Amino acid sequence: MREKRLSVLLFMSLAVVALGLGGCAAVQKDWGLACCQPKIESIAPEAELVSLECVQKKYDGADSVWFKVAIKNISSSDQRFRINIFLPGGKGVGGLLPRKTKKGLIKPGAVAKFSYPAKGLSQIPSEMTVIIKTVSK
């Protein structure tokens, strides 16, 4: 019985160490779950990147990585932003936030969120580059 407890304890200890050494697969304090810290190439002065999370779930029946992005409008006027996330191997995802303007733009001080799927990308990337720009109204 004691040997079984030691085996379980050893297995759990190794699992904790493996998660801690997992680099981009580990929990990052500033950037959310399961994302490596991105290289921020540029962020518009009107925007603040509130969070960036990587989540693995299905997209069109295939395992894919989704990037959940939250942007805060820190300017004094309504804004719309273009988000680009560039991944290794020439792949990239992103789009406009808000996606549609029927309900209006992002108000000053408000936070907008959206999830961008990277179809065909089944593993969380080891690196990424983020660019956030304003879109003319």
N, C-alpha and C positions, 0 to 999 in steps of 0.2 A: 504494500500500500504506500509506503514511504517512497519507494522508487518511482511509483506512478506520479506522485505529487512533485517530486524533483524533476521528472521529465516534463510535466506540464509547465512548471515554473521556468525551466530552461527554455522551452519552446516560446513561452510568452516573452521572456527577456530578449531572446533573439529577434522576435517579431517587432518589439519596441525599438530595438537598435536598428533594424532594417528600415523601419519607417523614418527614424530620425536621420539616417544617412541617405534617404531617397532623393535628396536634392529637390528637383521640381515637383516630385510627386508628394512631397511633404506639405504640411499646412504652413502657409506663409502668413506672418502676422499682418502685414500691410496690404496684401493683395487677395485675400480670401482663400478658399479651399482649393487645393490641388493645382495651383498655378505657380510657375516659376516667376520670379520678379522680372517684369518686362523691361526692355530697354525703351525708355520714353524718348522718342526722337523729337517730337514737338507736341505741345499742347497749346491751343489757342489761349490768349490771355483772358478770354471770357469764360473759359471752362475750367472745372476742377474734376479730376478723376477721383471719384468717391470710392469705387470698388471695381475689381476685375477678378472674376472667378472662373475657373475651368471646371466643367462638369461633364462626366461621361454618361451619355444616354443615347437611345435610338433616334435615328433620323432616316426616314424612308426605309425602315427595316434594317438598317445597318448601324453598327456601333459607331458613334461619332463623338467628337469633343465639341461642347458648346461653350462659348465665351459669354458670360453674363457681365454686362458693362453697366455701370451707373455713373452718370455725369451730372454735375451741379452747375447751373448757370450762375456765375458770380458777377455778371455784368448788370447794368441798370436797365437793360432793355431785353425784350423777348429774343430768344436765339434758337437756331437750329444748327446741329453739329454733324459733321461727317467723321465717322470712326473707321480707321483702317488698322487691322491687325495683320502683320506680315509674319509668316511662319517659315521654318527651314524648308528647303526644297522648292522655293518659289510659290508656295501656296499662300493665299491671303483670304481674309474674311472681313466683313464690316458692312457699313451702310449708314443711312441717315437716322438721326435721332432728334426729334420724333420722326418715325417712319413716314407718317402721313400728317399733313397740316390741317386737315379738316377741323380738328378740335383746337387748333392753335399751336403756337410755338411754346418752348420751355420758358416759363415766367422767371423773372429775376429771383434768385434764392431757391428755386425749385430743383428737385432732383428727378431725372428721367432715367429709366432702366430699359434695357432690351437684351435679348439673347441672340447671338449669332452662331449658327451651326457651321462646323467645318466638316462637310460631308466627306467621307472616306478617310478621315484622320481618326484612327482608333486609339492612339496613344497620346497622352498629354505631351506637348512639345517641350523640348529641352530649353528652347529660347523663343522669344517673340519680340517684335518691335511694334510699338503703338504710336499712332499719329492721330491727333484730334484737331480738326479745323472747324471754323465757323463757315456756314453756308450763307450766301447773300440772300436777303429776304425778297 
